[in-house]
Amino acid sequence: MLELIAGVLVAFVAVGAVVQPLLVPVRAGKQTAKPEIEFEELEESASPKIQALLALKEIEFDRATGKLSDEDYAELKAKYSKAALDAIRAEEAATSAVTTNAGDAAEELVRLAASGALAVCPQCGPRPETGAAFCSDCGRPLTKPEPAAKAKARYCEACGNSLSPNAKFCDSCGVKVGAQPAGSVR
């Protein structure tokens, strides 16, 4: 009799374990339903790259199943491979053109800032807006930076050669800048 009661209890536990997931609602955070995002089917894509790659996949399958002869396969593979490569190159060229244009704009801003052509906000510093009268961040009037005064040209006392602004020695005769020439006496 004890075995019968133990058997019935084991049966109830087994049935309860099987039926429990069906009766208990899904808890928050444990969603098992399909996501509401619907992905576009690749076959419906208008991208020439995807279309060419799908065509390559299709002819591979047709060849493997014996629907295409080796000659037809070679001809179609060459055609679709060229189409896929052209589409990939066109996509990369479009992407690099956008990147290049963005780089050109940044380079232009750096060039303008270095030349002193950009307006300066007393609060925010140099501003990228060209032709603006007021700062786009704080609203204060912008000022044009004063052009930097040209450094006074320096010349070697020994040979008369022009010196670069930070030179310590003449690049023509090797004399130390500011030193008297070897043959002169003061």
N, C-alpha and C positions, 0 to 999 in steps of 0.2 A: 504494500500500500504506500509506503514511503517513496518507492521508486516512481509510482504513478503521480504523486503530488510533485515531485522534483521534475518529472518530465513535462507536466502541464505548465509549471512555472518557467521552465526553459523555453517552451513553445510560446508563451505570452511575451517573454522578453524578446525573442527573435521576431515575432510579429510586430511588436512595438518599435523595434529598431528599424524595421523596413517601412512601416507606415508613418513614423514620426516626421521625416522630411516632407512628406506630402501634406501633413496637417498643420505644421508650424509655418507661419508666414515668413517671408524673407526679411531678415534684419537689415537695418540701415547700414550701408557700407559693404554688404555682401550681396550685391545685385548680380543676379545670374541671367537677367534678360539681355537680349541683344542691344547693343548700343544704338542710339538713334542716328548716328552718323552713317550715311550711305556713301560708299565709295564708288566713284565712277568706274564703269567697266572699261578695261583696257581696249576692248574691241571698238568701243564707241568714241575713243579719243580721237581728236582732230590733229594731234601732233604727228608730223611726218616721220619723226624719229621712231615713235612707238609703232606706227603703222608698218614701217619698213622692218623693224625688229620682229614684229608679229608675223610678217610675211616670211621672214627667214626661218622662224620657228616652225611655221606651217609647212614649208617645203622640206625641212629636215624630217618632220613627221611623215610627210607623204613619201619621201625616199625610203625611210625606215620600214614603212608598211608595204612598199613595193608599188605604189601608185605612180611614181615618177621614175623614168629611166635615168641612168647616170648622165647622159648627154643633156637631157632637159634640166636635171638638177644643177649641173655645172652652169648652164646658161642662166637659169633663174637666180642661182646663188650670186653670180657675178652682178646681175642687175640689181638685186635687192641689197647686196653688200654696198655697192656704190651709192645707192639711194640712202641707206642708213648712215654711211660715212658723211655724205653731203649734209644730211640733216643734223648730225652731231656737230659738224664743223660750223654750220650756220648758227646753231644754238650757242656754241662756245664763243663765236665771234660777237653775237649780240650781247652775251654776258660780259665779255671783256670790253666791249665798247662802252657799256654802262659804267664799269669800273674805271676805265680810262678817263671818261668824262668827269667822274667824281674826283679822281686824282688831279685832273687839270684844274678844277675849281679850287681845290685845296692849295695847289701850287700857286695859283693866281693870288689867293689871299696872302700867302706867305710873301710873295714878291711885292705886293702892295704894302704890306706891313713894313717890310724892310726898306722900301723906298720912301716911306713916310707919307704916302698918299691916303692912307686910311685916317678917318677922323678918330679923335680920342675923347673918351668920356672921362671927366675928372674923377668920377666914382668907380667906374668899371674898367677903365683902360681902353686899349685900341678896340674899335668896333668893326665888324665885317661889313656893315651896311655901307654901300657906296652912295654918295649924294644925300645922305640923311642929315637933318639938322639937329635931331634929338636922339638920345640913346633909347634903344628899344627895350632895355631892361629897367632903367630907373627914370627915364623921361627928362633927364637933364640935357641942357644944350651941349652939343659936341663942338670941340675946337679942332682946328687943323693943326697938326704938329709943326713946329718951327723947323725949317730945313737945317740940318746940321751944318755948322760952319766948317768949311773946308780946312783941313789941316795945312799949316804953313809948309810949303815945300822946303825940303832940306837938301843941302848939297855937301859933298865931301870937300873939306878944306884943302886936301892934298891934290886931288885930281879934278875936282869940279863936277864929278858925276852925281846925278840925282840919287837920293837915298830913299829907300822905302820907309814908311812912317815909324816902324819899330826897330829899324836896323841899328845894331851896335857896332858893326864894322862895315866898311865900304865893300860892296861886292865887286868893284872894279880893281882897286889897288890894295885892299886888305887893311887899310889904316883904321884904327879905332875911331869911331865917331866922336868928335869933340876934342880929339888929340891934335896936337900941332903936327904939321908935316915934318918928315925926318930932316930935311935940309934947311928949315927956316928957324930963325932965332927971334924971339920977341924982345 
